Amino acid sequence: MHPSEVLFQGKRQPLLLPACDHYAGSDKLMRKSMALQQELGPLFDITFDCEDGAAAGREAEHAQLVAALINSDDNRFNRIGARLHDVTHPHFEQDVATIVGQAAHKLAYVVLPKPSGLADVQQALDIIHRHAVAAGRPALPVHVLIETHGALHDAYQIAALPQVECLSFGIMDFVSAHFGAIPASAMRTPGQFTHPLVVRAKLEMVAAAHAHGKVASHNVTTEIKDSAVVANDAQRAAGEFGFTRMWSIHPDQIKPIIKAFTPRLSEVNEATNIILDAIAANWGPIAQHGRLHDRASYRYYWTVLQRAKLAGLALPEAAAAILNHKESI
């Protein structure tokens, strides 16, 4: 059997998405991000922003533009999503009707901002599903921003919803919701990784996402001039908090984020050797370099190979053959 079938025994595998989610909200920036995606390939997703990153007063026109760009030939990889207005906003259903109604088949996902809890998410999902079914895309993925007290409280239930594939932490709204009880310094490094209430929120959201095999996406880094800050934030988000994805708000942030979330070549080589030996042992236990491995660790190393492929890393020939092999192994 194929490794994914052996290791997960018919269960749903954990979702994997490109490590960087790049936000763009103006006509110029949306087109620029599409051009960069064409240049680099589908190594990062793009989220067209109808909420905070878009101009106020032209909501209907902006939604039409988003739908047109997603439907265009410049959307070469179908890895562009859209952040809608929140479900209580008067333009929410108009966003859904326009973007989902017109671009459902090329839309990667939609993002729900500022839900106050599970009920808001369910209400939004009902509306999205109605329009998606009418457009012939009933299984449209949804990403949910966790940035309110209620959404954090309900994170486990939100992550359990079948349509939800990603939980994304909104640090600025979350900190602001404490009305000064958390200082502004907690919106950026180092405070965002040390303030107890922010650390608690991130860890609870990440735990909820992983408990249901969903993706956990880290908040934005507002520093857009110093790529070292972005790289440090991404490394800490991945290595210390278990995030597997992160926002970008400037093209210069994309490559440092991808690099930080990409497995190192040494780990890819180790994963390749372990999986090859596991296949040779018909997925029974093996010993390598004095360490025991079985299906529990095989799942980890199989995921390493998948993440490396998703990031565009040049894989060892044997690993590439396994990942590309569609028949039984």
N, C-alpha and C positions, 0 to 999 in steps of 0.2 A: 504493500500500500504506500501511497504518497506520505511523506513525513507529516504533513498537516492533518491527514486522516488518522495516522497512527497516534500522534502525540495528543490530539484533542478528542479522539474517540467519538466523533460525531457531534461534539458540542461546538457551539459557536466560538470561533477563534476571536481573540482580542482584536479590536479594530486598529488599523494602522493608517495614519494620514501623513502627508508631507509635514516635516518638522516646523516649517515656517508658514505663518498665515499673515500675508501682507495686506494691510488695509489702505484703501484709496477712496476718496470721496468726491473729487472734482473731475470734470470731463478730462482735463489735461493729465491729471495724475492717474486716472483710470486707464487711459490710453497708453501712458508711459509704462505702467506696470504690466500691461498686456505685451508690450514690445519686449520688455525684459524677460517675461516668462517664455516668449518665443525664442529668445536668445539662449537662456539657460536651460530650458526644458521644464517639464512638470516637477521640478524639485521643490517648488513652493506653491502654495495656494494663494489666490487673490480673493479678498472680500471687498466687494463694492459697497460703500457705506451710504445708506439712506438716512441714518440717524445723526449722531454727533458730528461726523466728518463731512456732512453735506450742508449746503446753504439752505437757510430757512426761507419759506415763502414760495418755493418752487418745487414742492414735494411731488406733485403729479408729473411734472416735466422730468424731474430727476429719475423717477421710477421708470418712465418711458425710455430714458437714455440708458439706464442700467439694463433693461430688458433687451434693447437693441444691441448693445455691446456684447452681452452674453450670447446673443444669437448670431453675432457676426463671425466671419471666417477668422478673425484675429483671435478668437477663443479656440485655439488649436487643440487644446488638451482636455477641454471640458472640466477644468479645475478652477472655476471661478464661482464663488458664492455671493450672497448679498445679505447685509445686515439690515433688517427691517426696522421700522419704528416699533416701540413697545406696544403691547397688546391693548393698553388703555388709550393710546394716542388716536386721534380722529383719522389719521392717515394710514393706520396699520392695515386695515383690510384692503384699502386701495393699493398699498404696496404689494400685498399678496396677490390681488386680482391681476395687477399689471405684470409683475415680475414672474410669478409662478404661472399665471395664465398664459403668458406669451413665450416664456423661455424655459418651461419645465424640463424639457428633454436635454438641454445643455447646461442646466443649472446644477452645480456641484452640491449645494446645500443652502439653507437659509439660516440666519443667526437671529435669535430672539434676545433682545436686551431688556434689562431691568425687570424681569418677572419678580413679583413679590412673594412667590411661592409656587407650589405644585399646581394649585388651581389656575393661576395665570398661564402656566405652561400648557396645561391641558386645554384651556380655552383657545389658546393660540394654535395648538396642534389640530384641533377640530376645524378651525377656519382654514388652515393651510391644507389639511387633508381634503377638504371639500373642493378647493380650487385645483389641487394637484390631481385628484381623481378625474375631474372634468377635463384636465389637460393631458390625461393619459400617463401620469407619473405618480401612482399612488404611494410609492415607497420613497418619497423625497426625504433625504436626511436633514436633520435639524440640529443646530448647535445652540446651546443655551448659555448665556452669560450669568455667572453667579456673582452678583454684586450688591445684593440686598440681604438683610438679616433673614428674611423669610426664605429666600432661595437657598441660602447656606443651610438653614435648618432642614430644608426638604431635599437637600442635594442627593441623598441616596435614592429617594423615590423618583426624582427627576432623571437620574442616570439610568434607572431601571426601565424607563419608557422605551419601547422598541424603536421609535422614530429618532430618538436622540442618539447621536454618535459622538458628541464632544461636549464637555463642560469647559467653559473658559472663564478665568478669573478676571473680574473687572476691579482693579485695585483702587482707582481714584473714586469711583462711586461708593465702593465699600468703606473706604476711609472717611469720605464725606458724610456717610450715613451715621457716623458716630458723633457728629456735631462738635468736633474739637476734642473729644475724649482721646482720640488717636491723633498725634501730631502730623502735620503735613510731611515731615521728614520720612514718615513710614510709607509714602507713595513712591519712594525711590531708594536706591541702594545707599548705605547698608541697612537702613531702617526696615525696608520691606522684607528683609530676611531675618530680622532680629526682634521686631516688636511682637510681643506674645500674642496679641489678638490677631494680627495679620498672619503670623506663622500658623496659628490654630486654624484660621479660615482656609489657608492654602492647603494644609495637610488634610483637613476634613474633606475638602472638595476633591483633591487628588485621590484620596482613599475611596470616596464614593464612585468616582469614575472607574478606577481599576477594579473595584468590586464587581462591576457589571461589564467589564471588558471594553470600556469606552475610553476615548482619548481625553487627556487632561492638558489644557492649553494655558500657558502662563501669560500674565498681563504684559502690557507694553512697557518698554523702556523709553522714557521721554527724552533722554539724551540722544540727540541726532547727529552730533558732530564728532564725538569720540567713540570710535568703534570698539575700543577696548572695554568701555563700560558695558556696551551691549553684549560683548563676548563673555564678560564676567557674569553678568546677570543670567545669560543663557546657560552657562556652565553650572552655576549654583542651582538654577531652576531644575535642571536635569539631574545633576549629581546628588543634591541634598534633599530635594523635595519630590522627585519622581514625576515631574512633568515630562511629556513627550512631544510637546509642540509649544510654540511661542509666537506672539504677535510681532509684527514689524509695522512701523509707520513711516519708514524712510527707506528708499532702495539700498542705501549703504548698510542697513541693518540685516538685510536678507542673508548674505553670505556668512557673516559671523554666527548667526543663529543656526543655519544649516550645519555649519562645521561643528558647533558645540553639541548638537544632538546626534551627530553621525558617529557610529561605533568606530573606534580606532582600528587601524589595519591589523595590529597585533591581535586584537580580540576577534576580528573577522577570520584571521588565519586559524586561531585556536578553535573557533566555532566550526570552521570547515573540517578540521581534522577530527573533532569530536563527532560531528554528524556523520562523516564518512565511516568512522569506526563503528558507530551505532548501527548504520545500515548493514555493514558487514556482519555484525553480531545479531542481525534480525531484530534490532531494537531492544535486545537484552542488555544487562549491565556490562560496563567495560571499565577498565582501569587505564588511565593515561597520566603519565608523569607522576605516578604514585597516588593519584586521586581517583576515587570511585565516581562514576557517572551512570545515571539511569534516566528513565523517562522524565523525571522531575527536572533534572538539569538540561536534558535534551530540549525541552520546551523553551528554556531560556536561550540556548544557543541557536535554536532555529529562528527565534525572533530577532536575534542579532543579525543573522543573515538577511532576513526580510527588511529590517530597518536600513541596512547598508545598501541594499538594492534600491529601496525607495529614495535614498539620498543621492543616488547616482554614483556611488563609489564603485571603482573598478574592482570587481570580485575575482578571487582565484577561479581558474577555469572549472575546477571541480564543483565549487559552490554555485557558480552560474548555471552549470548543467543541472544541478539538483533543483534550483529555484525555477528553472525554465521547463523542467520535465513535467509534462501533464499526465503521463501514464503511471502505472504502478511501479514502485521501487522496491 
